[in-house]
């Protein structure tokens, strides 16, 4: 692809965008080749409609409006980026907290399981002891 601008506009495109009559080429040439503050050099140029500066100001106003919208959009994009970074940071902290919680909950589960085993062992030991005492008491009464 040859180097150069991607979008090339000729004077007809510019005139159409500015709302000028494209059939009046002389007027377009005056508009495109002169600055708004420059005095006109020929008497023929004085036939230029008085609303030419108005159209320039209107286009400049539209450009300023677009620039304002773009600045707002850029500001919103930057805010969104900051919010996304904050969200990413918080999600990382949440993942760390979840890992810590999982680890501590496993430890607690194991601790409670061993505690339950001890209670069962103590109850079993008491049951065996009571049965042993009952058997001993019955044997002592039976022998006497």
URUR-V118649 format. One record per backbone hydrogen bond with DSSP energy under -0.5 kcal/mol. NH is the residue of the N-H (numbers start at 0). CO is the residue of the C=O. Records with the same first field share a line. If there is no record, write none. Layout:
NH: CO / CO
This chain:
7: 5
8: 6
13: 9
14: 10
15: 11
16: 12
17: 13
18: 14 / 15
19: 14
21: 19
23: 20
24: 22
27: 23
28: 24
29: 25
30: 26
31: 27
32: 28
33: 29
37: 34
45: 42
46: 43
47: 44
51: 48
54: 50
55: 51
56: 52
57: 53
58: 54
59: 55
60: 56
61: 57
62: 58
63: 59
64: 60
65: 61
66: 62
67: 63
68: 64
69: 65
70: 66
71: 67
72: 68
73: 69
74: 70
75: 71
76: 72
77: 73
78: 74
79: 75
80: 76
81: 77
82: 78
83: 79
84: 80
85: 81
86: 82
87: 83
88: 84
89: 85
90: 86
91: 87
92: 88
93: 89
94: 90
95: 91
96: 92
97: 93
98: 94
99: 95
100: 96
101: 97
102: 98
103: 99
104: 100
105: 101
106: 102
107: 103
108: 104
109: 105
110: 106
111: 107
112: 108
113: 109
114: 110
115: 111
116: 112
117: 113
118: 114
119: 115
120: 116
121: 117
122: 118
123: 119
124: 120
125: 121
126: 122
127: 123
128: 124
129: 125
130: 126
131: 127
132: 128
133: 129
134: 130
135: 131
136: 132
137: 133
138: 134
139: 135
140: 136
141: 137
142: 138
143: 139
